[in-house]
Amino acid sequence: MPDYSSSYRTLATNVVHAGSPSPRIQGAVVTPLFQSANYLMADESAYDTVRYIRLSNSPSHLGLHARLAAIESGEAALVTASGMAAISAAILAFVGSGEHLLAQRTLYGGTQTFLDQDGPRLDISHTAIDLADPEGPAAWERALRPETRLMLLEAISNPLMEVGDLEAAVDFAKTHDLVTVIDSTFASPVNFRPREIGVDLVVHSATKYLNGHSDIVAGAVIGSAEQIDRIRHLLVHLGGSLDPHACFLFERGLKTLVLRVQRQNETAMRLARYLADRPEVRKVNYPGLEDDPSHAFAARLFSGFGGMLSFYAASAARADRFLDSVRIPLHAPSLGGVESLVVRPSRSSHLGLDEESRQRLGITDDLVRVSVGIEDADELIADFGQALAG
Ligand SMILES: *Cc1c(COP(=O)(O)O)cnc(C)c1O
């Protein structure tokens, strides 16, 4: 068995090299794709060590786990069949029937509907907490119950790009003995490594920045060896393992993570400033802008502000005209890939909410969300300019 334990000092080196097999398999520079469901028995003494794809222990999995652990400052990691598989398994591993969790107020749609629709059938309840509540921890304390087990956070909210007081939330969770889980998909490890502020478990939709090429659906969870082991045992039963072919593409995409996200940070910052100055734009949501309500927390916690922003085009008709006129970004859901994408959240991710709830949340019909890609920044910004004027 090769050794997968190598890691290096910096993120940029780790995304390329951490967890690579040593010695290299048959001398291959890249970890080969192991597209085999099962392997010959080798005197395994525990079920866990029998080699089978559903147990997430093929060579395609092992190196990727070690690389992700190094990247997110964890002891161990687990890849999953989707971001939702990572989120649901992480929650269900620590919250059981009759138990309760605290969840940040604005969650990814799939996570919210999992808690709202499947939670009650599993007798798992949750209370929303507002990280921007002026009362802070005093307000969160009122939501606590004797059976509260976990606190679920998100690094940057969708689609308004809000960043809360995550350090205060982690301190609160530690005081009350809650497991902390953060969905750090929008931030990516280039901009934020939540384990460094004491978060237990970091989850990602690797479909987005980690893979970065919009060609697989995958997830990841990173944490302590003990906690990841517990999640892995559950995932074996839920069946949400990642196929080796997706592992191979995931590992390939991951190697350029730092280059991609640095470029996306730079272009998004320039685009946010440009849009904020345009008369057609009512308001821009981007934590990198100094006057954004999330700027102070983001500036303290993050090393970059990310490639996601949203803006209000002043009317639904203008938003539609913009989407019709823009040439480079594609009008499509999802995010974090090399190609820029634009979408109207009121017509996509938040279509399930009624009009009044959307208004209350600030997800009005003129809101446009942008996932900035790696195209030429000047050409992209000029394209936004012509589409706004059009
Ligand atoms: C896309 C996304 C998910 C879900 O990930 P899938 O890979 O689609 O299952 C979860 N959280 C966030 C923040 C996302 O953007």
The ligand as a MOL file (V3000), in Angstrom:
LIG
                    3D

  0  0  0     0  0            999 V3000
M  V30 BEGIN CTAB
M  V30 COUNTS 15 15 0 0 0
M  V30 BEGIN ATOM
M  V30 1 C -24.5440 23.8390 -4.3690 0
M  V30 2 C -24.4890 24.0120 -2.9000 0
M  V30 3 C -24.8180 22.9660 -2.0350 0
M  V30 4 C -25.3000 21.6240 -2.5450 0
M  V30 5 O -24.3150 20.9760 -3.2420 0
M  V30 6 P -24.5960 19.8100 -4.3320 0
M  V30 7 O -23.2220 19.4470 -4.7450 0
M  V30 8 O -25.4540 20.4000 -5.3880 0
M  V30 9 O -25.2970 18.7190 -3.5900 0
M  V30 10 C -24.7130 23.1880 -0.6800 0
M  V30 11 N -24.3200 24.3710 -0.1870 0
M  V30 12 C -24.0100 25.4060 -0.9740 0
M  V30 13 C -23.5880 26.6980 -0.3580 0
M  V30 14 C -24.0740 25.2740 -2.3560 0
M  V30 15 O -23.7810 26.3050 -3.1470 0
M  V30 END ATOM
M  V30 BEGIN BOND
M  V30 1 1 1 2
M  V30 2 1 2 3
M  V30 3 2 2 14
M  V30 4 1 3 4
M  V30 5 2 3 10
M  V30 6 1 4 5
M  V30 7 1 5 6
M  V30 8 2 6 7
M  V30 9 1 6 8
M  V30 10 1 6 9
M  V30 11 1 10 11
M  V30 12 2 11 12
M  V30 13 1 12 13
M  V30 14 1 12 14
M  V30 15 1 14 15
M  V30 END BOND
M  V30 END CTAB
M  END
